[in-house]
Amino acid sequence: MATGDSSPLRLSSRTSHFVLPKQWASMRKAEALEKETGKRVIHFEKGDFQGDEFYPAPHILEAASRAVHEGHVRYVPGPGLPELRDAIAEEATKRGRPTTRDEVLVTMGAKHALTQSLLTMIDVGDEVIFPNPGYPPDEFWITYAGGKVVYAPLVEPDFHFDLDSLKNLITPKTKMLIINSPQRPNGMIVGQLEEIAQICLEHNVMVLTDEIFSHMVYNPAEHKTIAAVDGMANQSILVDTFSKTYIMTGFRIGWCVANKELITAMDIFQQNSVTNVPAFVQLAALAGITGPQDHVLTQTARLQAKRDKTVELLNKIDGIDCQTPDGSFYVFPDIRGTGMTAQQFADYLIENFQVGVVAGTAFGDRGEGHIRLTYACPDEVLEEGLDRIRRGVENL
């Protein structure tokens, strides 16, 4: 072969569906616009914290630093440090799902817990019921495993499951139902857990319950886990993270709880992929979950105030209707009154008013007519961005 020639790249057929994360498309466009034009963009599209007021508690940062300086930089047991697994088991037990250490796996963030759960459980031809709107990476890995995504339409305005519809979606091939509560992208709590559990128990359907915003729930709403329903401890995988509760998004550490047999299988997956979560990160997480929780309460109260401000200001804009979410740091306003589709509106805001938001269709066709905004940012940024949206709608 002559120098410079190249053969076609022969990728696995399993990668035929590979696209960059749909929920980050707006962020990629916003960052490109900033680079090309030098204009300042208000970033409401990022699913992360912004600004100096959102950082891990000092004792978490100190624990991370101390762990590095004390030499905790070697390999450690694949499923996680025993003392951290014990603390997570205690957390799950407090939620009503009695848990022991051998039912806990410490993972590279909740996303890797979700990935491992799906790749360990789903076989070619298995059907997975997936909420619409829902979290796109789950679809990605279901498809990679050769499974079939079966969409369960969530019912507005609170995006609840329609139980009759859910029952009708179940077939002999149904292996799993995915729920997340508070939901991504709309922040609503999933109700009817007893009824959903009964359906899944009757049909032997595993539930993958994504609870990354478990501690980011605002009064009077209350977080509950389906894993605590009678009979569901062995028929559920509970996934959570330190990222949101302890503002540790960049640390990349999460966890999952399931029956011992499944955790053993997932640990084999983990040891043959990422080996283990770094020890110093685990020790920082241990300081978070076992240390003072006043920082969590303070940040949750701060986010609730920002949520209330965001909902109030959006509802003052003609053409926008914003429900008050139960939790998370997202709102999912209805923009159909503007006469634009979700993608048209998102593109219009970034191109003309330099505000990045996510089109609701990134999360499924039931997200049409909505956009997702993240309000975990400084008040002055939040107010300026919402004012830009107001001016954008008035300019239509």
C-alpha positions, 0 to 999 in steps of 0.5 A: 500500500502506497504511503498516504493510502488508507483502508476503510475503517471497519467498525463493529456493527454495534457502533452503527447507532453511535452519535454524540450525546443528544442532550449535549448538542446545544452545549456543543453549538453554544461553545462553538458560537462562543469560540467563533464570535467571542460573544458571551453565552448564558449556559442553561444547557449544561447539566452541571453546577456553575459559579463559586457558590456550588462547590463540595463542602470543605471537609470533602475537599480536605479528605481528597487532598489528604488521601492523595498526600497520604499515598492512596493512589494505588489499586483498591478492591474492584467493588469499592472500599469496604467502609464506603460500601458500608456507608452506602448500604446504610444510606440505602437502608434508610430509604427502606431497602435493607442493604448489606455491603455485598449488595453495593458496587461503587462505580465511575459515576451513576452513568457507568452504573447505568451502563454496567447494569444494562450491559450485564442484564440486557441480551439480544432481543430483550425489551426494555421499557423506557420513559418518554421523555427520558435519559438518552444514554440509557437508550444508547446502551440498550441498543448497543446490547442488542435490546429493543427500546420500548417507549412508555409515554409519560403524561403531562403535566406532571409526566406520570406513567399511565399504568394501563399503558404500561401494562399493555407494553409488557410482553414475554420479551420484556426484561426491564423497566427504567424509571428515574425520580426525580425525572430527567429532564423534567424534575418530577417525582415518579408516583404510583410506585406500589402499583408499578412494583406490582406490575413488575413483580407480576411479570418478572420485570427488573426495575432500573431506578435512577435516583441521582437527584434523591437529595435534591427534592423540595418540600412538600415533595418527598423522595421514595424508592421503588426498591423499598416496596415489598418484593422489590429488593431482589428485582431492582437496581438502585443507582445514585451518585455523589455528583449531585448530592455533594456537588462532586460532578467532576469526581466521577463517583456513583453507586448501585445497590442490587442483590448480591448475585447481580452485584458480583456479576457487575463487579466482574464487568467493572474489574475488566473495564475501569478496574476500580474507582480511584481510592482518593476519590472514594475517600472524598466520597466517604467524607461526604456521606459520613460527614456533616450534612448541613452543606447538603441542606444549605445547597438544596435550599439555595437551589429551591430558591433558584427554582422558584425564581426561575418558574416565576420569571418564565411564567411571566413570559407570554407563550411559556408555561412552566410547571414547578418541578419536585426536584433536580436542578432542571425546569422543563417549560412548555414553549408551544405558545411561541408557535415554534418547535422545541428545536426551532426555539432552542436554535433561535435563542442561541443564535439571536440571544446567546442563551443555551437551552436543550430542546425537549426532543433530545429526550424523546418525541414526548419532549416536543414543545418543551425546553430544558433549563438548568438553574444551578448557576449564579443569581445574576447569570440566572436573571440575565439569561431569563431576561434574554429569553423574555426579550427573545419571545417578545421579539418573535 
